[in-house]
Amino acid sequence: MDFFLDNLPLIFVFLMGISMLLYGLLDGYDLGVGILSVIPSQRKYKDQMIASIGPFWDANETWLVLGVGLLLVAFPKAHGIILGNLYIPIFFMLAGLIFRGVAFDFRAKSRPQTQHLWDFAFFGGSLLTSLSQGYMLGFYITGFDQNVLSIIFSIMVSICLTIAYVLIGANWLIYKTEGDLQIKAIKWARISLIGAVLCVALVSLGTPIANQHIFLKWFSMPNFLFLSPIPILTGLLILLMGYFLFLKMPQNKDDYSLLPFMLTIIISLLCFIGLAYSFYPYIIPTTLTIQDAASDRSSLIILFIGACITLPALLGYTVLAYKIFGGKVTKLSYD
């Protein structure tokens, strides 16, 4: 019992991390679809793309609410520091979420001569949200250092995360669509995969430079040998995705349509594990540890009971939604 109570802060960090990971994967693909929606000029393709995320995008964002809520109640000291340093990009992220949410509903009811404005608002909101989240991640990695190098690194991560969202969005469209739009999605996935490879390389090299603590954790011996399977496996999975996207698709049959999306999830999980190891035992890099930032034990016990109710409910709802609305996209209607 004492072991459980002593490790409650670690349990909450794990739950918060899982929430953020699920948000990044689930809302990541619909942000990517939103960014890609600006490319096709024909309305039928835009309608198909938006319909592919229609039943899911609201539910996807609940994981962000859960993650931020856990941060607030379980780690109030860290919550104040993080939001205090990130209030400007958070403002832009919320503005982007509002724009895309409003545009999603209004485009379906707007007159034909004004619908393109809502389409652009949906694209702009998705792009702004993605860039803001990437900047927040980069600035967090640097420990909120206020210098030119930190800002440059944060901008780089901002662009890289947006490209990653585009990749997972394109792979989602490969799975959810068919015909001409699926062929277009394969082409988009090929281009974004090349960009994602460059981004993974840049972030992997830039992160240890931007944060000395991370450099020492990854490149000191014997850590380097123990951790080498993570980048090696990531590289192999990227090559496997490239093999299917460039050499095996498109096929007359739909046998491989889900594979690129699943590979993206596994690669993202490996990157998440690498980041989690890089930061541990800090919740604010090199500044505030998990134990020091946690609420008192009695509060965490009550919060843990609430989390045991909330988390399974969200998981159940998410699984149910994806089961009910599985398969290829159908027409999205508000009639």
C-alpha angles and dihedrals in degrees: 000000000000089000090054093047093047091053098045091107089056090049090053092048088052092049091047091048092049090050092051092045092051090047092051092050099040102036088034094069094047090048087051091050089050091054092046092049090080092065106068114067096200116091094220091064093047090050091050092048094050092043089056090066098031099101094043115037097083092050091046092061093056088077090062090052091050093048094049090044092054090049091052099048101032100037108025094161092054091043091058094048095045097046091041091058097039104041094114097052089040089056091052091046092053090047089052092049091050093049094050093043093052093041092050092061101032097051090064092057101034125108116263093249092057101035093092089063091058090045089055091046089054091050093044093048092050093048094046092049092049095048092047093051091048092050091050091051093049093047090048092052090055091052091247093292110176101221139108095258091054092050093048091049091048091051090050092051089047092058093041095052090049090054089048089053090050090052095051089043092053091047089050090054090050088057099041102040138052140197121022095352092053090052090050090049091053090054091048090049092052093053094044091047090059089050091046092053090054090046094051089051093048095046092044090053096038099048097065089045093050093047119037092193091060091046091056093046093052105035103038117098132284090013091067091060095045093049098042093093090068098062092035093053091043090054093048092050091050089052090049091051090049090050092056096040096047103030110023102037139115100034129172087240123059095228098126101034096109096042100080091050092050091047089053089054093051092047090050090050091053091050089049091052090050092051092046091053091046093056101038126145090017126079089186104039112258091341115067127024125217093248094048093049097047126106118247118287097255091054092049092052092055091045091049091056089052092047091052088059099039101044098054089046092054092044091049093049092048094049091046093050093051091046095050095044097037124129129045122344120270129195114293111225135177095189 
